[in-house]
Amino acid sequence: MKTGIAGIRKQVKSKVDGLSPVYRGLLLVAVVMCALSVVTSQHKARKLFIELQKEKEQTQQMDVEWGQLQLEQSTWATPARVEEVAVKKLQMQLPKNGQIQFIWVKPNGGTKLQR
């Protein structure tokens, strides 16, 4: 036997009609409380979703900025740029052949100086 919505309403109404007014009031309060809790939870979920979207957007902006900073760092750290700064600002120069010394470390712990 198929029970439609009208049949279900009749069954619920017959059960509720048999209850005392106190129980009906309690049921009404319970239904209202459940409805309010659903509305409250949906509102909280929407607020959290909006906050999540803002955080994702901020993450994306930070990723873009990170990429730009990496590009800038690679530009500043090129050997030609480092050499230019060393020569112009720090007055450094390449050592001459006679100024270079090599220190060899022997496996047994001794050292050997070579020019």
Secondary structure, DSSP 8 states (H G I E B T S, - for coil): ----HHHHHHHHHHHHHTS-HHHHHHHHHHHHHHHHHHHHHHHHHHHHHHHHHHHHHHHHHHHHHHHHHHHHHHHHT-HHHHHHHHHHTS------GGG--EEEE-TTS-EEEE-
